Each structure stands twice: as structure tokens, then as C-alpha cells.
Amino acid sequence: MPNTIHVLNGPNLNLLGEREPHIYGRDTLADVEKACRAVAARHGLELVFRQTNAEHQMIDWLHQTRKGGAVGVAINPAAFCYNSVPVLDALKMCDCPVVEVHISNIHNREAEWRAHTITAVAATGMISGLGAMGYSLAVEWLAQKFNASMAKG
């Protein structure tokens, strides 16, 4: 799917808005999707928005971005970022920009291990600690980067 931004969400994000709202806020994943769709539409781009609790599914979706000529990937790998070498390897194979998004500030959490994301080495950039708005910012950046590359020819 050319002209498409993929927003991929890892484990437990299906419970966004319910799970630890003092950390992750009250926005639901549906709220996040709506905001991302509005940004993509403003730029004339399509959006694929998905969530999975299964590592193999995330890997398959990342592989699909290679085949479809994706504009970019915004990914909140959630717990996959701490130990999923297969997700890291799939991210490294992406042919497009990748923005890793974390709702909370992973560098300012209760446990030091939360700040160590192995998937970040495969990301073009990272947004952390800006709440659900981080997703929209990632989509905006990917869209602007794509539009700038199209303008250059």
C-alpha cells in the first residue's frame, strides 16, 4: 500500500485508557487512531492502524511494510522493546523511516530497565513521554518527511 503510514501497537495497548491511567492517560486506542487518521488525511495519506499482543503478528505486519512501499512506521512496541530480538530484526528490515513512540517517559519511570529499549537502534527517531499526542506527532513527522521527499523528486 503506497502512500500509507503504518501505526503499530504492541502488547497491552488494547487496554489503553483503562490500564494505569495515571501513567498512560485516559485516551483509548480508538482515540489515538482517530487523531492519527486526521493527521494522515490532512496530508492525503492512508493509515493502517493495528494492535497485537502477539510477537509473531507484529513481525508479520512489519514485513508487510516492506512489500507495500510504506511511507513510514510509527510503532509503540510496548513490552516488545525490552527483549524481542525478532521484532528488532523485523524493524531493521523496514525500508522506510520508523518512529518509536512511548506514551510515558520511559527514562523517568519506576524501574531503570524501562529506559532500555533494544528496538530503538532500528528507529529513525523516538518520541517518549508526550502522552497519546506522541502518536500524532510521529504521523505528522512521517508525512512531512514523505512530502518533502516527493517534492524533491
N, CA, C and O atoms as a GROMACS GRO file, in nm:
protein
  612
    1MET      N    1   0.084  -0.119   0.000
    1MET     CA    2   0.000   0.000   0.000
    1MET      C    3   0.088   0.125   0.000
    1MET      O    4   0.128   0.173   0.106
    2PRO      N    5   0.119   0.177  -0.117
    2PRO     CA    6   0.197   0.300  -0.121
    2PRO      C    7   0.117   0.417  -0.062
    2PRO      O    8  -0.006   0.412  -0.054
    3ASN      N    9   0.188   0.520  -0.021
    3ASN     CA   10   0.126   0.638   0.041
    3ASN      C   11   0.052   0.604   0.170
    3ASN      O   12  -0.050   0.664   0.202
    4THR      N   13   0.106   0.506   0.242
    4THR     CA   14   0.043   0.460   0.366
    4THR      C   15   0.141   0.468   0.482
    4THR      O   16   0.256   0.426   0.471
    5ILE      N   17   0.092   0.521   0.591
    5ILE     CA   18   0.166   0.518   0.717
    5ILE      C   19   0.106   0.407   0.802
    5ILE      O   20  -0.016   0.395   0.814
    6HIS      N   21   0.193   0.327   0.861
    6HIS     CA   22   0.151   0.219   0.949
    6HIS      C   23   0.175   0.260   1.093
    6HIS      O   24   0.286   0.300   1.129
    7VAL      N   25   0.072   0.251   1.175
    7VAL     CA   26   0.085   0.275   1.319
    7VAL      C   27   0.060   0.140   1.386
    7VAL      O   28  -0.051   0.086   1.381
    8LEU      N   29   0.165   0.087   1.447
    8LEU     CA   30   0.160  -0.047   1.505
    8LEU      C   31   0.178  -0.040   1.656
    8LEU      O   32   0.265   0.032   1.707
    9ASN      N   33   0.096  -0.114   1.726
    9ASN     CA   34   0.092  -0.111   1.872
    9ASN      C   35   0.113  -0.250   1.929
    9ASN      O   36   0.053  -0.346   1.883
   10GLY      N   37   0.198  -0.258   2.030
   10GLY     CA   38   0.230  -0.386   2.092
   10GLY      C   39   0.141  -0.422   2.208
   10GLY      O   40   0.031  -0.370   2.222
   11PRO      N   41   0.191  -0.513   2.293
   11PRO     CA   42   0.111  -0.574   2.398
   11PRO      C   43   0.050  -0.476   2.498
   11PRO      O   44   0.111  -0.377   2.538
   12ASN      N   45  -0.071  -0.509   2.535
   12ASN     CA   46  -0.148  -0.441   2.639
   12ASN      C   47  -0.201  -0.304   2.599
   12ASN      O   48  -0.273  -0.241   2.677
   13LEU      N   49  -0.166  -0.256   2.480
   13LEU     CA   50  -0.217  -0.125   2.440
   13LEU      C   51  -0.365  -0.129   2.402
   13LEU      O   52  -0.428  -0.025   2.388
   14ASN      N   53  -0.420  -0.248   2.386
   14ASN     CA   54  -0.564  -0.261   2.369
   14ASN      C   55  -0.639  -0.213   2.494
   14ASN      O   56  -0.758  -0.184   2.487
   15LEU      N   57  -0.570  -0.205   2.605
   15LEU     CA   58  -0.631  -0.159   2.731
   15LEU      C   59  -0.599  -0.013   2.762
   15LEU      O   60  -0.623   0.034   2.874
   16LEU      N   61  -0.547   0.057   2.664
   16LEU     CA   62  -0.516   0.199   2.683
   16LEU      C   63  -0.643   0.274   2.725
   16LEU      O   64  -0.750   0.251   2.669
   17GLY      N   65  -0.629   0.361   2.821
   17GLY     CA   66  -0.744   0.434   2.875
   17GLY      C   67  -0.799   0.370   3.000
   17GLY      O   68  -0.863   0.436   3.082
   18GLU      N   69  -0.774   0.240   3.016
   18GLU     CA   70  -0.817   0.166   3.135
   18GLU      C   71  -0.698   0.129   3.223
   18GLU      O   72  -0.706   0.135   3.346
   19ARG      N   73  -0.590   0.091   3.159
   19ARG     CA   74  -0.472   0.040   3.229
   19ARG      C   75  -0.386   0.156   3.280
   19ARG      O   76  -0.337   0.237   3.201
   20GLU      N   77  -0.368   0.163   3.407
   20GLU     CA   78  -0.281   0.262   3.470
   20GLU      C   79  -0.296   0.402   3.409
   20GLU      O   80  -0.200   0.456   3.356
   21PRO      N   81  -0.415   0.460   3.418
   21PRO     CA   82  -0.437   0.591   3.357
   21PRO      C   83  -0.348   0.700   3.417
   21PRO      O   84  -0.326   0.803   3.352
   22HIS      N   85  -0.298   0.681   3.536
   22HIS     CA   86  -0.206   0.779   3.596
   22HIS      C   87  -0.072   0.781   3.522
   22HIS      O   88   0.003   0.877   3.534
   23ILE      N   89  -0.042   0.677   3.448
   23ILE     CA   90   0.081   0.671   3.368
   23ILE      C   91   0.051   0.696   3.220
   23ILE      O   92   0.119   0.775   3.155
   24TYR      N   93  -0.052   0.628   3.169
   24TYR     CA   94  -0.078   0.628   3.024
   24TYR      C   95  -0.192   0.720   2.981
   24TYR      O   96  -0.217   0.734   2.861
   25GLY      N   97  -0.261   0.780   3.075
   25GLY     CA   98  -0.370   0.871   3.041
   25GLY      C   99  -0.502   0.800   3.020
   25GLY      O  100  -0.512   0.678   3.034
   26ARG      N  101  -0.601   0.878   2.985
   26ARG     CA  102  -0.738   0.826   2.967
   26ARG      C  103  -0.776   0.805   2.821
   26ARG      O  104  -0.881   0.748   2.792
   27ASP      N  105  -0.692   0.851   2.728
   27ASP     CA  106  -0.722   0.829   2.586
   27ASP      C  107  -0.720   0.680   2.556
   27ASP      O  108  -0.631   0.607   2.602
   28THR      N  109  -0.817   0.636   2.479
   28THR     CA  110  -0.822   0.496   2.438
   28THR      C  111  -0.745   0.480   2.307
   28THR      O  112  -0.707   0.578   2.244
   29LEU      N  113  -0.723   0.356   2.268
   29LEU     CA  114  -0.656   0.332   2.141
   29LEU      C  115  -0.741   0.383   2.025
   29LEU      O  116  -0.688   0.426   1.923
   30ALA      N  117  -0.873   0.377   2.040
   30ALA     CA  118  -0.962   0.433   1.938
   30ALA      C  119  -0.944   0.584   1.925
   30ALA      O  120  -0.950   0.639   1.815
   31ASP      N  121  -0.923   0.652   2.038
   31ASP     CA  122  -0.897   0.796   2.035
   31ASP      C  123  -0.766   0.825   1.962
   31ASP      O  124  -0.758   0.918   1.881
   32VAL      N  125  -0.665   0.746   1.990
   32VAL     CA  126  -0.535   0.762   1.925
   32VAL      C  127  -0.548   0.741   1.775
   32VAL      O  128  -0.493   0.817   1.695
   33GLU      N  129  -0.621   0.637   1.738
   33GLU     CA  130  -0.640   0.607   1.595
   33GLU      C  131  -0.711   0.723   1.525
   33GLU      O  132  -0.671   0.762   1.415
   34LYS      N  133  -0.814   0.777   1.585
   34LYS     CA  134  -0.888   0.888   1.526
   34LYS      C  135  -0.796   1.009   1.502
   34LYS      O  136  -0.801   1.070   1.396
   35ALA      N  137  -0.713   1.041   1.600
   35ALA     CA  138  -0.621   1.154   1.587
   35ALA      C  139  -0.518   1.128   1.476
   35ALA      O  140  -0.487   1.218   1.398
   36CYS      N  141  -0.466   1.006   1.469
   36CYS     CA  142  -0.368   0.972   1.365
   36CYS      C  143  -0.431   0.976   1.226
   36CYS      O  144  -0.368   1.022   1.131
   37ARG      N  145  -0.553   0.928   1.215
   37ARG     CA  146  -0.623   0.931   1.085
   37ARG      C  147  -0.643   1.074   1.037
   37ARG      O  148  -0.632   1.103   0.917
   38ALA      N  149  -0.673   1.163   1.128
   38ALA     CA  150  -0.693   1.304   1.091
   38ALA      C  151  -0.564   1.364   1.038
   38ALA      O  152  -0.567   1.438   0.939
   39VAL      N  153  -0.452   1.334   1.100
   39VAL     CA  154  -0.323   1.386   1.053
   39VAL      C  155  -0.290   1.329   0.916
   39VAL      O  156  -0.252   1.402   0.825
   40ALA      N  157  -0.305   1.198   0.901
   40ALA     CA  158  -0.274   1.134   0.773
   40ALA      C  159  -0.363   1.189   0.662
   40ALA      O  160  -0.315   1.218   0.552
   41ALA      N  161  -0.491   1.204   0.689
   41ALA     CA  162  -0.585   1.256   0.588
   41ALA      C  163  -0.549   1.398   0.547
   41ALA      O  164  -0.560   1.432   0.429
   42ARG      N  165  -0.507   1.479   0.641
   42ARG     CA  166  -0.467   1.616   0.611
   42ARG      C  167  -0.352   1.620   0.511
   42ARG      O  168  -0.337   1.715   0.435
   43HIS      N  169  -0.272   1.516   0.511
   43HIS     CA  170  -0.158   1.507   0.419
   43HIS      C  171  -0.190   1.421   0.296
   43HIS      O  172  -0.102   1.396   0.213
   44GLY      N  173  -0.313   1.376   0.283
   44GLY     CA  174  -0.352   1.294   0.169
   44GLY      C  175  -0.294   1.153   0.173
   44GLY      O  176  -0.274   1.091   0.069
   45LEU      N  177  -0.268   1.102   0.293
   45LEU     CA  178  -0.210   0.970   0.308
   45LEU      C  179  -0.309   0.873   0.372
   45LEU      O  180  -0.400   0.913   0.445
   46GLU      N  181  -0.289   0.746   0.344
   46GLU     CA  182  -0.369   0.641   0.407
   46GLU      C  183  -0.304   0.602   0.540
   46GLU      O  184  -0.187   0.631   0.563
   47LEU      N  185  -0.382   0.538   0.625
   47LEU     CA  186  -0.329   0.496   0.754
   47LEU      C  187  -0.374   0.353   0.782
   47LEU      O  188  -0.491   0.320   0.768
   48VAL      N  189  -0.280   0.270   0.821
   48VAL     CA  190  -0.309   0.136   0.873
   48VAL      C  191  -0.279   0.143   1.022
   48VAL      O  192  -0.168   0.176   1.062
   49PHE      N  193  -0.377   0.111   1.104
   49PHE     CA  194  -0.363   0.121   1.249
   49PHE      C  195  -0.395  -0.015   1.310
   49PHE      O  196  -0.505  -0.067   1.292
   50ARG      N  197  -0.298  -0.072   1.381
   50ARG     CA  198  -0.315  -0.208   1.433
   50ARG      C  199  -0.258  -0.221   1.574
   50ARG      O  200  -0.170  -0.146   1.615
   51GLN      N  201  -0.310  -0.320   1.646
   51GLN     CA  202  -0.260  -0.355   1.779
   51GLN      C  203  -0.256  -0.506   1.791
   51GLN      O  204  -0.346  -0.576   1.744
   52THR      N  205  -0.151  -0.557   1.855
   52THR     CA  206  -0.141  -0.701   1.880
   52THR      C  207  -0.071  -0.728   2.011
   52THR      O  208   0.013  -0.651   2.057
   53ASN      N  209  -0.108  -0.840   2.071
   53ASN     CA  210  -0.038  -0.890   2.188
   53ASN      C  211   0.057  -1.003   2.149
   53ASN      O  212   0.124  -1.061   2.235
   54ALA      N  213   0.063  -1.034   2.020
   54ALA     CA  214   0.140  -1.148   1.971
   54ALA      C  215   0.263  -1.102   1.892
   54ALA      O  216   0.252  -1.028   1.794
   55GLU      N  217   0.378  -1.146   1.936
   55GLU     CA  218   0.504  -1.107   1.872
   55GLU      C  219   0.507  -1.144   1.724
   55GLU      O  220   0.548  -1.063   1.640
   56HIS      N  221   0.463  -1.264   1.692
   56HIS     CA  222   0.468  -1.307   1.551
   56HIS      C  223   0.380  -1.219   1.462
   56HIS      O  224   0.414  -1.196   1.346
   57GLN      N  225   0.270  -1.171   1.514
   57GLN     CA  226   0.182  -1.083   1.436
   57GLN      C  227   0.251  -0.950   1.407
   57GLN      O  228   0.242  -0.898   1.295
   58MET      N  229   0.319  -0.894   1.507
   58MET     CA  230   0.391  -0.768   1.488
   58MET      C  231   0.497  -0.786   1.379
   58MET      O  232   0.515  -0.699   1.293
   59ILE      N  233   0.567  -0.897   1.382
   59ILE     CA  234   0.672  -0.924   1.283
   59ILE      C  235   0.610  -0.932   1.144
   59ILE      O  236   0.663  -0.874   1.049
   60ASP      N  237   0.499  -1.002   1.131
   60ASP     CA  238   0.431  -1.012   1.000
   60ASP      C  239   0.390  -0.874   0.949
   60ASP      O  240   0.406  -0.845   0.831
   61TRP      N  241   0.338  -0.790   1.036
   61TRP     CA  242   0.297  -0.656   0.995
   61TRP      C  243   0.416  -0.573   0.951
   61TRP      O  244   0.407  -0.498   0.854
   62LEU      N  245   0.528  -0.585   1.021
   62LEU     CA  246   0.648  -0.512   0.981
   62LEU      C  247   0.698  -0.560   0.845
   62LEU      O  248   0.744  -0.480   0.764
   63HIS      N  249   0.689  -0.690   0.821
   63HIS     CA  250   0.727  -0.742   0.689
   63HIS      C  251   0.637  -0.687   0.580
   63HIS      O  252   0.682  -0.661   0.468
   64GLN      N  253   0.510  -0.669   0.610
   64GLN     CA  254   0.416  -0.615   0.511
   64GLN      C  255   0.453  -0.473   0.469
   64GLN      O  256   0.426  -0.434   0.355
   65THR      N  257   0.514  -0.397   0.556
   65THR     CA  258   0.551  -0.260   0.520
   65THR      C  259   0.657  -0.261   0.411
   65THR      O  260   0.664  -0.168   0.330
   66ARG      N  261   0.739  -0.364   0.408
   66ARG     CA  262   0.842  -0.376   0.304
   66ARG      C  263   0.779  -0.402   0.167
   66ARG      O  264   0.820  -0.344   0.067
   67LYS      N  265   0.680  -0.486   0.165
   67LYS     CA  266   0.616  -0.525   0.039
   67LYS      C  267   0.526  -0.416  -0.016
   67LYS      O  268   0.505  -0.407  -0.137
   68GLY      N  269   0.474  -0.332   0.073
   68GLY     CA  270   0.376  -0.234   0.030
   68GLY      C  271   0.430  -0.096   0.004
   68GLY      O  272   0.352  -0.006  -0.029
   69GLY      N  273   0.557  -0.076   0.019
   69GLY     CA  274   0.612   0.057  -0.004
   69GLY      C  275   0.559   0.160   0.092
   69GLY      O  276   0.513   0.266   0.050
   70ALA      N  277   0.564   0.132   0.220
   70ALA     CA  278   0.509   0.222   0.322
   70ALA      C  279   0.584   0.354   0.326
   70ALA      O  280   0.705   0.359   0.304
   71VAL      N  281   0.511   0.460   0.354
   71VAL     CA  282   0.569   0.592   0.376
   71VAL      C  283   0.652   0.590   0.504
   71VAL      O  284   0.761   0.648   0.509
   72GLY      N  285   0.602   0.523   0.606
   72GLY     CA  286   0.672   0.516   0.733
   72GLY      C  287   0.595   0.432   0.832
   72GLY      O  288   0.480   0.393   0.810
   73VAL      N  289   0.662   0.404   0.943
   73VAL     CA  290   0.604   0.326   1.051
   73VAL      C  291   0.618   0.403   1.180
   73VAL      O  292   0.728   0.447   1.216
   74ALA      N  293   0.508   0.419   1.251
   74ALA     CA  294   0.510   0.467   1.389
   74ALA      C  295   0.476   0.346   1.474
   74ALA      O  296   0.368   0.287   1.458
   75ILE      N  297   0.566   0.308   1.562
   75ILE     CA  298   0.545   0.187   1.640
   75ILE      C  299   0.560   0.214   1.788
   75ILE      O  300   0.659   0.273   1.833
   76ASN      N  301   0.462   0.169   1.864
   76ASN     CA  302   0.476   0.162   2.008
   76ASN      C  303   0.495   0.013   2.036
   76ASN      O  304   0.397  -0.061   2.048
   77PRO      N  305   0.620  -0.031   2.048
   77PRO     CA  306   0.644  -0.173   2.067
   77PRO      C  307   0.604  -0.223   2.205
   77PRO      O  308   0.596  -0.343   2.229
   78ALA      N  309   0.577  -0.129   2.296
   78ALA     CA  310   0.541  -0.164   2.434
   78ALA      C  311   0.644  -0.263   2.488
   78ALA      O  312   0.764  -0.240   2.472
   79ALA      N  313   0.601  -0.370   2.550
   79ALA     CA  314   0.694  -0.464   2.613
   79ALA      C  315   0.787  -0.534   2.514
   79ALA      O  316   0.890  -0.587   2.555
   80PHE      N  317   0.753  -0.535   2.385
   80PHE     CA  318   0.843  -0.596   2.287
   80PHE      C  319   0.978  -0.524   2.283
   80PHE      O  320   1.079  -0.582   2.245
   81CYS      N  321   0.979  -0.397   2.323
   81CYS     CA  322   1.103  -0.320   2.313
   81CYS      C  323   1.210  -0.365   2.412
   81CYS      O  324   1.326  -0.329   2.397
   82TYR      N  325   1.172  -0.443   2.512
   82TYR     CA  326   1.268  -0.482   2.614
   82TYR      C  327   1.346  -0.609   2.584
   82TYR      O  328   1.457  -0.627   2.632
   83ASN      N  329   1.287  -0.698   2.503
   83ASN     CA  330   1.358  -0.824   2.482
   83ASN      C  331   1.325  -0.895   2.352
   83ASN      O  332   1.365  -1.010   2.334
   84SER      N  333   1.254  -0.832   2.261
   84SER     CA  334   1.216  -0.901   2.138
   84SER      C  335   1.317  -0.876   2.026
   84SER      O  336   1.305  -0.779   1.951
   85VAL      N  337   1.414  -0.963   2.017
   85VAL     CA  338   1.510  -0.955   1.908
   85VAL      C  339   1.441  -0.979   1.773
   85VAL      O  340   1.478  -0.914   1.675
   86PRO      N  341   1.342  -1.068   1.764
   86PRO     CA  342   1.272  -1.083   1.636
   86PRO      C  343   1.202  -0.955   1.588
   86PRO      O  344   1.204  -0.925   1.469
   87VAL      N  345   1.141  -0.879   1.679
   87VAL     CA  346   1.080  -0.752   1.640
   87VAL      C  347   1.189  -0.653   1.600
   87VAL      O  348   1.173  -0.580   1.502
   88LEU      N  349   1.298  -0.650   1.673
   88LEU     CA  350   1.411  -0.565   1.636
   88LEU      C  351   1.460  -0.598   1.496
   88LEU      O  352   1.481  -0.508   1.415
   89ASP      N  353   1.479  -0.726   1.467
   89ASP     CA  354   1.527  -0.766   1.334
   89ASP      C  355   1.429  -0.727   1.224
   89ASP      O  356   1.470  -0.684   1.117
   90ALA      N  357   1.299  -0.741   1.251
   90ALA     CA  358   1.198  -0.701   1.153
   90ALA      C  359   1.201  -0.550   1.131
   90ALA      O  360   1.184  -0.503   1.018
   91LEU      N  361   1.221  -0.474   1.237
   91LEU     CA  362   1.231  -0.328   1.224
   91LEU      C  363   1.353  -0.289   1.140
   91LEU      O  364   1.346  -0.196   1.059
   92LYS      N  365   1.462  -0.359   1.159
   92LYS     CA  366   1.583  -0.330   1.082
   92LYS      C  367   1.562  -0.353   0.933
   92LYS      O  368   1.632  -0.293   0.851
   93MET      N  369   1.468  -0.438   0.898
   93MET     CA  370   1.441  -0.467   0.757
   93MET      C  371   1.346  -0.368   0.692
   93MET      O  372   1.325  -0.374   0.571
   94CYS      N  373   1.287  -0.278   0.770
   94CYS     CA  374   1.196  -0.179   0.712
   94CYS      C  375   1.273  -0.088   0.617
   94CYS      O  376   1.384  -0.043   0.648
   95ASP      N  377   1.213  -0.060   0.503
   95ASP     CA  378   1.275   0.026   0.402
   95ASP      C  379   1.230   0.171   0.413
   95ASP      O  380   1.255   0.251   0.323
   96CYS      N  381   1.164   0.204   0.521
   96CYS     CA  382   1.107   0.338   0.538
   96CYS      C  383   1.146   0.391   0.675
   96CYS      O  384   1.196   0.315   0.759
   97PRO      N  385   1.123   0.520   0.699
   97PRO     CA  386   1.151   0.575   0.833
   97PRO      C  387   1.062   0.509   0.939
   97PRO      O  388   0.946   0.476   0.914
   98VAL      N  389   1.119   0.492   1.057
   98VAL     CA  390   1.048   0.432   1.170
   98VAL      C  391   1.060   0.526   1.290
   98VAL      O  392   1.169   0.571   1.325
   99VAL      N  393   0.946   0.557   1.351
   99VAL     CA  394   0.945   0.637   1.473
   99VAL      C  395   0.893   0.548   1.585
   99VAL      O  396   0.782   0.495   1.578
  100GLU      N  397   0.974   0.532   1.688
  100GLU     CA  398   0.932   0.456   1.807
  100GLU      C  399   0.862   0.552   1.901
  100GLU      O  400   0.915   0.658   1.935
  101VAL      N  401   0.742   0.515   1.942
  101VAL     CA  402   0.659   0.600   2.027
  101VAL      C  403   0.636   0.532   2.161
  101VAL      O  404   0.602   0.414   2.168
  102HIS      N  405   0.654   0.608   2.267
  102HIS     CA  406   0.620   0.561   2.402
  102HIS      C  407   0.536   0.669   2.467
  102HIS      O  408   0.574   0.786   2.469
  103ILE      N  409   0.422   0.631   2.520
  103ILE     CA  410   0.330   0.725   2.580
  103ILE      C  411   0.391   0.789   2.705
  103ILE      O  412   0.384   0.910   2.724
  104SER      N  413   0.451   0.707   2.788
  104SER     CA  414   0.515   0.758   2.909
  104SER      C  415   0.661   0.792   2.879
  104SER      O  416   0.716   0.750   2.777
  105ASN      N  417   0.720   0.866   2.969
  105ASN     CA  418   0.863   0.895   2.958
  105ASN      C  419   0.937   0.773   3.014
  105ASN      O  420   0.949   0.757   3.135
  106ILE      N  421   0.985   0.688   2.924
  106ILE     CA  422   1.047   0.564   2.968
  106ILE      C  423   1.176   0.588   3.045
  106ILE      O  424   1.227   0.497   3.112
  107HIS      N  425   1.230   0.708   3.037
  107HIS     CA  426   1.353   0.741   3.109
  107HIS      C  427   1.326   0.796   3.250
  107HIS      O  428   1.418   0.824   3.327
  108ASN      N  429   1.197   0.809   3.281
  108ASN     CA  430   1.158   0.865   3.410
  108ASN      C  431   1.052   0.778   3.476
  108ASN      O  432   0.954   0.828   3.531
  109ARG      N  433   1.073   0.646   3.468
  109ARG     CA  434   0.975   0.553   3.523
  109ARG      C  435   1.027   0.490   3.651
  109ARG      O  436   1.139   0.518   3.695
  110GLU      N  437   0.945   0.407   3.711
  110GLU     CA  438   0.975   0.348   3.842
  110GLU      C  439   1.089   0.248   3.839
  110GLU      O  440   1.150   0.222   3.942
  111ALA      N  441   1.119   0.194   3.723
  111ALA     CA  442   1.224   0.092   3.712
  111ALA      C  443   1.322   0.130   3.602
  111ALA      O  444   1.282   0.167   3.492
  112GLU      N  445   1.449   0.121   3.633
  112GLU     CA  446   1.553   0.160   3.539
  112GLU      C  447   1.547   0.079   3.410
  112GLU      O  448   1.580   0.132   3.303
  113TRP      N  449   1.507  -0.047   3.416
  113TRP     CA  450   1.504  -0.131   3.296
  113TRP      C  451   1.407  -0.078   3.191
  113TRP      O  452   1.423  -0.110   3.073
  114ARG      N  453   1.309   0.000   3.229
  114ARG     CA  454   1.212   0.053   3.132
  114ARG      C  455   1.277   0.151   3.033
  114ARG      O  456   1.222   0.174   2.925
  115ALA      N  457   1.390   0.208   3.070
  115ALA     CA  458   1.457   0.304   2.982
  115ALA      C  459   1.542   0.236   2.875
  115ALA      O  460   1.593   0.304   2.786
  116HIS      N  461   1.558   0.106   2.882
  116HIS     CA  462   1.647   0.034   2.790
  116HIS      C  463   1.566  -0.038   2.683
  116HIS      O  464   1.528  -0.154   2.700
  117THR      N  465   1.541   0.030   2.574
  117THR     CA  466   1.465  -0.027   2.464
  117THR      C  467   1.561  -0.076   2.355
  117THR      O  468   1.634   0.004   2.297
  118ILE      N  469   1.560  -0.205   2.329
  118ILE     CA  470   1.651  -0.259   2.228
  118ILE      C  471   1.605  -0.224   2.087
  118ILE      O  472   1.686  -0.222   1.994
  119THR      N  473   1.477  -0.196   2.070
  119THR     CA  474   1.426  -0.167   1.936
  119THR      C  475   1.462  -0.028   1.888
  119THR      O  476   1.454   0.000   1.768
  120ALA      N  477   1.503   0.060   1.978
  120ALA     CA  478   1.535   0.198   1.941
  120ALA      C  479   1.649   0.206   1.840
  120ALA      O  480   1.655   0.302   1.763
  121VAL      N  481   1.738   0.109   1.839
  121VAL     CA  482   1.851   0.115   1.745
  121VAL      C  483   1.805   0.103   1.600
  121VAL      O  484   1.879   0.140   1.509
  122ALA      N  485   1.685   0.052   1.579
  122ALA     CA  486   1.632   0.039   1.443
  122ALA      C  487   1.541   0.155   1.405
  122ALA      O  488   1.489   0.160   1.293
  123ALA      N  489   1.520   0.248   1.497
  123ALA     CA  490   1.429   0.360   1.472
  123ALA      C  491   1.504   0.481   1.418
  123ALA      O  492   1.619   0.507   1.454
  124THR      N  493   1.438   0.553   1.330
  124THR     CA  494   1.489   0.680   1.280
  124THR      C  495   1.485   0.784   1.390
  124THR      O  496   1.575   0.868   1.401
  125GLY      N  497   1.380   0.779   1.470
  125GLY     CA  498   1.363   0.872   1.580
  125GLY      C  499   1.274   0.813   1.686
  125GLY      O  500   1.215   0.707   1.668
  126MET      N  501   1.264   0.884   1.799
  126MET     CA  502   1.183   0.835   1.911
  126MET      C  503   1.107   0.951   1.975
  126MET      O  504   1.159   1.062   1.988
  127ILE      N  505   0.984   0.921   2.015
  127ILE     CA  506   0.903   1.015   2.091
  127ILE      C  507   0.866   0.943   2.221
  127ILE      O  508   0.811   0.833   2.218
  128SER      N  509   0.896   1.005   2.333
  128SER     CA  510   0.871   0.942   2.461
  128SER      C  511   0.823   1.047   2.561
  128SER      O  512   0.885   1.152   2.577
  129GLY      N  513   0.713   1.015   2.628
  129GLY     CA  514   0.667   1.099   2.738
  129GLY      C  515   0.569   1.208   2.701
  129GLY      O  516   0.536   1.291   2.786
  130LEU      N  517   0.522   1.211   2.577
  130LEU     CA  518   0.428   1.316   2.537
  130LEU      C  519   0.284   1.267   2.535
  130LEU      O  520   0.197   1.329   2.473
  131GLY      N  521   0.259   1.157   2.602
  131GLY     CA  522   0.125   1.102   2.608
  131GLY      C  523   0.079   1.051   2.472
  131GLY      O  524   0.160   1.024   2.383
  132ALA      N  525  -0.052   1.039   2.458
  132ALA     CA  526  -0.109   0.990   2.332
  132ALA      C  527  -0.078   1.083   2.216
  132ALA      O  528  -0.079   1.039   2.100
  133MET      N  529  -0.050   1.210   2.244
  133MET     CA  530  -0.017   1.304   2.138
  133MET      C  531   0.110   1.264   2.064
  133MET      O  532   0.130   1.304   1.949
  134GLY      N  533   0.195   1.185   2.126
  134GLY     CA  534   0.316   1.139   2.060
  134GLY      C  535   0.289   1.066   1.930
  134GLY      O  536   0.368   1.075   1.836
  135TYR      N  537   0.180   0.994   1.924
  135TYR     CA  538   0.143   0.923   1.802
  135TYR      C  539   0.116   1.022   1.688
  135TYR      O  540   0.169   1.006   1.577
  136SER      N  541   0.034   1.122   1.715
  136SER     CA  542   0.002   1.222   1.612
  136SER      C  543   0.127   1.293   1.564
  136SER      O  544   0.142   1.320   1.445
  137LEU      N  545   0.216   1.323   1.657
  137LEU     CA  546   0.341   1.388   1.620
  137LEU      C  547   0.426   1.298   1.531
  137LEU      O  548   0.489   1.345   1.437
  138ALA      N  549   0.427   1.169   1.560
  138ALA     CA  550   0.502   1.074   1.477
  138ALA      C  551   0.444   1.068   1.336
  138ALA      O  552   0.519   1.069   1.238
  139VAL      N  553   0.312   1.062   1.326
  139VAL     CA  554   0.247   1.058   1.195
  139VAL      C  555   0.273   1.187   1.119
  139VAL      O  556   0.299   1.185   0.998
  140GLU      N  557   0.266   1.299   1.188
  140GLU     CA  558   0.294   1.429   1.126
  140GLU      C  559   0.437   1.433   1.070
  140GLU      O  560   0.458   1.477   0.957
  141TRP      N  561   0.533   1.388   1.148
  141TRP     CA  562   0.672   1.389   1.104
  141TRP      C  563   0.692   1.298   0.983
  141TRP      O  564   0.759   1.335   0.887
  142LEU      N  565   0.634   1.178   0.989
  142LEU     CA  566   0.647   1.085   0.877
  142LEU      C  567   0.584   1.144   0.750
  142LEU      O  568   0.641   1.131   0.641
  143ALA      N  569   0.469   1.206   0.764
  143ALA     CA  570   0.401   1.267   0.648
  143ALA      C  571   0.484   1.381   0.590
  143ALA      O  572   0.502   1.390   0.468
  144GLN      N  573   0.536   1.467   0.676
  144GLN     CA  574   0.617   1.578   0.627
  144GLN      C  575   0.744   1.530   0.562
  144GLN      O  576   0.786   1.585   0.460
  145LYS      N  577   0.807   1.429   0.616
  145LYS     CA  578   0.928   1.372   0.557
  145LYS      C  579   0.898   1.315   0.419
  145LYS      O  580   0.974   1.334   0.324
  146PHE      N  581   0.786   1.244   0.408
  146PHE     CA  582   0.746   1.186   0.280
  146PHE      C  583   0.715   1.296   0.178
  146PHE      O  584   0.762   1.290   0.064
  147ASN      N  585   0.638   1.395   0.218
  147ASN     CA  586   0.603   1.504   0.126
  147ASN      C  587   0.727   1.580   0.081
  147ASN      O  588   0.735   1.621  -0.035
  148ALA      N  589   0.823   1.600   0.170
  148ALA     CA  590   0.948   1.668   0.133
  148ALA      C  591   1.026   1.585   0.032
  148ALA      O  592   1.084   1.639  -0.062
  149SER      N  593   1.027   1.453   0.051
  149SER     CA  594   1.100   1.368  -0.045
  149SER      C  595   1.031   1.366  -0.181
  149SER      O  596   1.097   1.355  -0.284
  150MET      N  597   0.898   1.375  -0.182
  150MET     CA  598   0.823   1.378  -0.308
  150MET      C  599   0.847   1.509  -0.381
  150MET      O  600   0.854   1.512  -0.504
  151ALA      N  601   0.858   1.618  -0.306
  151ALA     CA  602   0.881   1.749  -0.366
  151ALA      C  603   1.019   1.757  -0.434
  151ALA      O  604   1.037   1.826  -0.534
  152LYS      N  605   1.114   1.685  -0.376
  152LYS     CA  606   1.249   1.684  -0.432
  152LYS      C  607   1.258   1.598  -0.558
  152LYS      O  608   1.350   1.612  -0.638
  153GLY      N  609   1.160   1.510  -0.572
  153GLY     CA  610   1.154   1.423  -0.691
  153GLY      C  611   1.233   1.304  -0.673
  153GLY      O  612   1.240   1.220  -0.763
   0.00000   0.00000   0.00000
